[in-house]
Amino acid sequence: MSPTGVEGIWLLPLLLFFSLGTAWDISGLLANSSRPIRRRITLLATATITLSAYLPMMWPLFGAEYPPDCPVGKLGWIAIATIASVFLLLIAEMVDYGKGPQGAIERACGGAFVSVYVGLPMALLVSLRSLGDGNWGLAALLTMIAVTKSTDAGAYFSGKTFGKHKLIPRLSPGKTREGAVGGILIATIVAFVCLKWLFPAIAGEAIGPVTTPSIPGLDQPIWGALCLGPVLAITGMIGDLAESLVKRDSKAKDSGNLLPGLGGVWDVTDSLIAAAMPAFLCFVAGVAA
């Protein structure tokens, strides 16, 4: 059992796999489409941002409490790590400038895009797990994943059954408007089920990040679901389309092959990356009691 304040430490191996796996996939797409990028330093920058969310958890490991009056706060470490990672990429270009092919700007920009795009949302998933006390954050994290991923299933079956009008055929010919509506509907139902039964089962009497919701009544399952479901469904679909954009512009069919039978790691994380920030804000606003 993890010490108080470091309940999310178990997430570390899984988080690093999906974070670095996604960064590996995207940097590979860029490299294979003749866009220069330093893959190893990009992975290091991604890991730096991702792991920064764990810094406030280091204090309890040594028997101390994270200072509540620390000017950096807990989320501030993520911003600091992001800035440091961008300069890490620039320093790598400074060290090797003039020794190899031109393209320092393109390599630095490519590395910054990958590390920030992947690292920031992954760090927010750690912050989401750290919300509240006990298993409250775990319930929030599992709800976020369930709602976001249920959108894919809802959109697929709704599109197969009712789909007639293409959503954005230039990016994803298989997606339809009817499928999108079905995905939002299923996500809202799953959100209600999670908020109504999953939270009490997992969180128990644990207290969330706010004792009074920022928006009155939002802690009721029906209203919380009507907020959380559509928000995560729509942002999840945006994340899926973002992956399609990069793959099409890179003239690639799959993002990678690290997960046999599923494709690349990015195929799993695309929607979660886009939904991480909205999910964090929704739970902080009080969508769960």
C-alpha positions as CSV (number, residue, x, y, z in Angstrom):
1,M,0.0,0.0,0.0
2,S,1.4,3.4,-1.0
3,P,2.1,6.0,1.7
4,T,-0.4,8.8,2.2
5,G,0.2,11.4,-0.5
6,V,1.8,9.1,-3.0
7,E,-1.2,6.9,-4.0
8,G,-0.5,7.5,-7.7
9,I,3.0,6.1,-7.6
10,W,1.8,2.7,-8.9
11,L,0.9,4.5,-12.1
12,L,4.5,5.3,-12.9
13,P,5.5,2.2,-15.0
14,L,2.3,2.2,-17.0
15,L,2.4,6.0,-17.5
16,L,6.0,5.9,-18.8
17,F,5.2,3.1,-21.2
18,F,2.3,5.0,-22.8
19,S,4.1,8.3,-22.6
20,L,7.3,7.2,-24.2
21,G,5.6,4.8,-26.5
22,T,3.4,7.6,-27.9
23,A,6.4,9.9,-28.3
24,W,8.2,7.1,-30.1
25,D,5.4,6.6,-32.5
26,I,5.0,10.3,-33.3
27,S,8.7,10.9,-33.7
28,G,8.9,7.9,-36.0
29,L,6.1,9.3,-38.2
30,L,8.0,12.6,-38.4
31,A,11.3,10.9,-39.2
32,N,9.8,8.5,-41.8
33,S,8.2,11.5,-43.6
34,S,11.5,13.2,-43.9
35,R,10.9,15.7,-41.0
36,P,14.1,15.9,-38.9
37,I,13.8,15.1,-35.2
38,R,16.2,13.9,-32.5
39,R,14.3,10.9,-31.2
40,R,16.3,10.1,-28.1
41,I,16.5,13.7,-26.8
42,T,12.8,14.0,-27.6
43,L,12.0,10.9,-25.5
44,L,14.1,12.4,-22.7
45,A,12.2,15.7,-22.9
46,T,8.9,13.8,-22.9
47,A,9.9,11.8,-19.8
48,T,11.0,14.9,-18.0
49,I,7.6,16.6,-18.4
50,T,5.7,13.5,-17.6
51,L,7.6,12.7,-14.4
52,S,7.5,16.3,-13.2
53,A,3.9,15.7,-11.8
54,Y,5.5,13.2,-9.4
55,L,7.8,15.7,-7.7
56,P,5.2,16.7,-5.0
57,M,5.0,13.0,-4.1
58,M,8.6,12.9,-3.2
59,W,8.1,14.7,0.1
60,P,5.9,12.0,1.7
61,L,8.4,9.3,0.7
62,F,10.8,11.0,3.1
63,G,8.3,11.5,5.8
64,A,7.5,15.1,5.1
65,E,4.4,16.9,3.9
66,Y,4.6,18.9,0.7
67,P,4.6,22.6,1.8
68,P,1.1,23.9,1.3
69,D,2.4,27.5,0.9
70,C,5.0,26.5,-1.8
71,P,4.8,29.2,-4.5
72,V,5.4,26.6,-7.2
73,G,2.3,24.7,-6.0
74,K,1.8,21.2,-7.4
75,L,1.0,21.9,-11.0
76,G,3.8,24.5,-11.3
77,W,6.4,21.7,-11.5
78,I,4.8,20.6,-14.8
79,A,5.2,24.1,-16.3
80,I,8.8,24.3,-15.0
81,A,9.7,20.9,-16.6
82,T,8.1,21.9,-19.9
83,I,10.3,25.0,-20.1
84,A,13.3,23.1,-19.1
85,S,12.6,20.4,-21.7
86,V,12.3,23.0,-24.5
87,F,15.7,24.3,-23.6
88,L,17.1,20.8,-23.4
89,L,16.1,20.3,-27.0
90,L,17.7,23.6,-27.9
91,I,20.9,22.8,-26.0
92,A,21.2,19.5,-27.9
93,E,21.1,21.5,-31.2
94,M,23.7,24.0,-29.9
95,V,26.1,21.2,-29.0
96,D,26.0,19.6,-32.4
97,Y,25.4,22.7,-34.5
98,G,27.6,22.6,-37.6
99,K,28.6,19.0,-37.1
100,G,25.9,17.4,-39.2
101,P,23.0,18.3,-41.6
102,Q,21.2,21.6,-41.3
103,G,17.7,21.7,-39.8
104,A,18.3,22.8,-36.1
105,I,15.1,24.8,-36.1
106,E,13.0,22.0,-37.6
107,R,14.5,19.4,-35.2
108,A,13.9,21.6,-32.1
109,C,10.4,22.4,-33.1
110,G,9.5,18.8,-33.9
111,G,10.9,17.6,-30.5
112,A,9.1,20.4,-28.7
113,F,5.8,19.5,-30.3
114,V,6.1,15.8,-29.5
115,S,7.3,16.3,-25.9
116,V,4.8,18.9,-25.0
117,Y,1.9,17.3,-26.8
118,V,2.5,14.0,-25.0
119,G,4.2,15.1,-21.8
120,L,1.7,17.7,-20.6
121,P,-1.5,15.6,-20.8
122,M,0.3,12.6,-19.3
123,A,1.5,14.7,-16.4
124,L,-2.1,15.9,-15.9
125,L,-3.2,12.3,-15.6
126,V,-0.9,12.0,-12.6
127,S,-2.4,15.2,-11.2
128,L,-5.9,13.8,-11.8
129,R,-5.0,10.7,-9.8
130,S,-3.6,12.8,-7.0
131,L,-6.8,14.8,-6.6
132,G,-8.7,14.4,-3.3
133,D,-7.6,11.9,-0.7
134,G,-7.5,8.1,-0.6
135,N,-8.9,6.5,-3.8
136,W,-10.9,9.5,-4.9
137,G,-8.4,10.4,-7.6
138,L,-8.3,6.7,-8.7
139,A,-12.1,6.8,-9.2
140,A,-11.7,10.0,-11.2
141,L,-8.9,8.5,-13.4
142,L,-10.9,5.3,-14.1
143,T,-14.0,7.3,-14.9
144,M,-12.1,9.5,-17.3
145,I,-10.7,6.5,-19.1
146,A,-14.0,4.7,-19.2
147,V,-16.0,7.7,-20.5
148,T,-13.4,8.6,-23.1
149,K,-12.9,5.1,-24.5
150,S,-16.6,4.3,-24.5
151,T,-17.0,7.1,-27.0
152,D,-15.0,5.0,-29.6
153,A,-17.3,2.0,-29.2
154,G,-20.5,4.2,-29.3
155,A,-19.3,6.0,-32.3
156,Y,-18.3,2.8,-34.1
157,F,-21.6,1.0,-33.6
158,S,-23.7,4.1,-34.2
159,G,-21.8,4.9,-37.4
160,K,-22.2,1.3,-38.6
161,T,-26.0,1.3,-37.9
162,F,-27.1,4.9,-38.7
163,G,-24.1,6.5,-40.4
164,K,-24.9,8.4,-43.6
165,H,-23.1,11.8,-43.3
166,K,-19.3,11.9,-43.2
167,L,-17.8,13.9,-40.4
168,I,-14.4,15.0,-41.9
169,P,-13.8,12.6,-44.8
170,R,-10.5,14.2,-45.7
171,L,-9.0,13.1,-42.4
172,S,-11.1,10.0,-41.5
173,P,-13.4,8.6,-44.1
174,G,-15.0,6.1,-41.7
175,K,-16.2,8.6,-39.2
176,T,-19.8,9.9,-39.5
177,R,-21.9,12.6,-37.8
178,E,-24.3,10.0,-36.6
179,G,-21.5,8.0,-35.1
180,A,-20.3,11.1,-33.3
181,V,-23.7,11.7,-31.8
182,G,-23.9,8.1,-30.8
183,G,-20.4,8.3,-29.2
184,I,-21.5,11.4,-27.1
185,L,-24.7,9.6,-26.0
186,I,-22.9,6.4,-24.9
187,A,-20.2,8.5,-23.2
188,T,-22.8,10.4,-21.2
189,I,-24.5,7.1,-20.1
190,V,-21.1,5.7,-19.0
191,A,-20.3,8.9,-17.2
192,F,-23.6,8.6,-15.2
193,V,-22.9,5.0,-14.4
194,C,-19.4,5.8,-13.2
195,L,-20.5,8.8,-11.1
196,K,-23.5,7.0,-9.6
197,W,-21.9,3.7,-8.8
198,L,-18.2,3.5,-9.5
199,F,-17.2,6.5,-7.3
200,P,-19.0,5.2,-4.2
201,A,-17.5,1.7,-4.8
202,I,-13.9,2.9,-5.2
203,A,-13.7,6.2,-3.4
204,G,-15.9,5.3,-0.4
205,E,-15.9,8.2,2.0
206,A,-12.8,9.9,0.5
207,I,-13.1,13.6,0.0
208,G,-12.5,15.2,-3.4
209,P,-10.4,18.3,-4.1
210,V,-13.3,20.6,-3.2
211,T,-15.9,20.1,-0.5
212,T,-18.4,22.4,-2.3
213,P,-18.6,22.1,-6.1
214,S,-17.6,25.2,-8.0
215,I,-20.8,24.9,-10.0
216,P,-23.8,24.3,-7.6
217,G,-25.5,20.9,-8.3
218,L,-22.7,19.6,-10.5
219,D,-21.9,16.9,-8.0
220,Q,-25.2,15.2,-8.7
221,P,-24.6,12.2,-11.1
222,I,-27.1,13.3,-13.7
223,W,-25.7,16.9,-14.0
224,G,-22.1,15.7,-13.7
225,A,-22.7,13.2,-16.5
226,L,-24.3,15.8,-18.7
227,C,-21.2,17.8,-18.3
228,L,-18.5,15.2,-18.2
229,G,-19.8,12.9,-21.0
230,P,-20.1,15.3,-23.9
231,V,-16.9,17.2,-22.9
232,L,-14.8,14.0,-22.9
233,A,-16.5,12.5,-25.9
234,I,-15.9,15.6,-28.0
235,T,-12.3,16.2,-26.9
236,G,-11.6,12.5,-27.3
237,M,-12.8,12.6,-30.9
238,I,-10.7,15.7,-31.5
239,G,-7.7,13.7,-30.2
240,D,-8.5,10.8,-32.6
241,L,-8.8,13.2,-35.5
242,A,-5.5,14.9,-34.5
243,E,-3.7,11.5,-34.9
244,S,-5.4,11.0,-38.2
245,L,-4.1,14.4,-39.3
246,V,-0.5,13.5,-38.5
247,K,-0.8,10.1,-40.0
248,R,-2.3,11.4,-43.3
249,D,0.2,14.2,-43.5
250,S,3.0,11.7,-42.9
251,K,1.4,9.3,-45.5
252,A,1.3,6.5,-42.9
253,K,-1.4,4.0,-42.3
254,D,-0.5,3.1,-38.7
255,S,1.1,5.2,-36.0
256,G,3.4,2.3,-35.1
257,N,3.7,-1.4,-34.3
258,L,4.6,-1.5,-30.6
259,L,1.2,-3.1,-29.7
260,P,0.6,-6.2,-31.9
261,G,-3.0,-6.4,-33.0
262,L,-3.7,-2.8,-31.9
263,G,-1.1,-0.9,-33.9
264,G,0.9,1.8,-32.3
265,V,0.7,3.1,-28.7
266,W,-0.7,6.4,-30.0
267,D,-3.7,4.5,-31.3
268,V,-4.5,3.8,-27.6
269,T,-3.6,7.2,-26.1
270,D,-4.8,9.6,-28.8
271,S,-8.2,10.3,-27.3
272,L,-6.9,10.2,-23.7
273,I,-4.3,12.8,-24.5
274,A,-6.9,15.3,-25.7
275,A,-9.3,14.5,-22.9
276,A,-6.8,14.8,-20.0
277,M,-7.0,18.5,-19.4
278,P,-10.8,18.8,-19.8
279,A,-11.2,15.9,-17.4
280,F,-9.0,17.5,-14.8
281,L,-10.9,20.7,-15.0
282,C,-14.3,18.9,-14.8
283,F,-13.3,17.0,-11.7
284,V,-11.9,20.1,-10.1
285,A,-15.1,22.0,-10.9
286,G,-17.0,19.3,-8.9
287,V,-18.6,16.8,-11.3
288,A,-18.2,14.1,-8.7
289,A,-19.1,14.2,-5.0
